[in-house]
Amino acid sequence: MAAQEQDDRKSTIAEFNEAVNMTPAELEKWLGTDEWQHSGDDGESVGHASGRRIVDLLRTRKSDLSDDDLAHMRKVVGYVHRHVKQRPSGEVSDTKWRYSLMNWGHDPLK
């Protein structure tokens, strides 16, 4: 693997680990709640599927991550960074905004 490719891989993993602040156990617990079921606009959302994939990614050894895994990790980082900037005013504990971020492995209250 070329040095630049190795650096990009390390950078992606580091950014993912910074954006995803929920543990696999926390995310799995969230994915089993009623709030999770109602956080998408139309049933099974992209974020719901992503949440399950993130659990798998968090449990995968870094050396076993595929190019497809790294691409999804970059997608997660982009989503979290964009949506954190859209924080609504007021209390956000029980908002679709927070629940949507949690589907992507980021709890803004942590």
Residue, then its C-alpha position, 0 to 999 in steps of 0.5 A: m500500500a502506498a504511503q499516501e493511501q495508508d495516510d488517507r486510510k488512517s485519516t479516515i479511521a481517525e475522523f470516523n472515530e471522532a465523529v462516531n461517539m457512541t459505542p457499538a453497545e450504545l448504538e445497538k441499544w438505540l436501534g432497538t428503541d421506539e424513538w429510533q423507529h420514529s426518527g426516519d421520515d418514511g420507516e426504514s431510512v438511510g440512517h437506520a441502515s447506516g446505524r447497523r453498518i456502523v455497529d459492524l464497522l466499529r467491531t471490525r479490525k482496522s486491518d480488515l476494513s475494505d475500501d467500501d467500508l472506508a467509503h461508508m466511514r467517510k459518508v458517516v463523517g460527512y453526515v455528522h459534520r453537516h448535521v451537527k452544524q444544523r443544531p436547532s435552538g432550545e432543548v434537543s434531547d427529544t428531537k428528530w435532529r438528535y435522533s437522526l444523528m444517533n442513527w449515524g452513531h453520534d449523540p450530540l448530548k455526549 
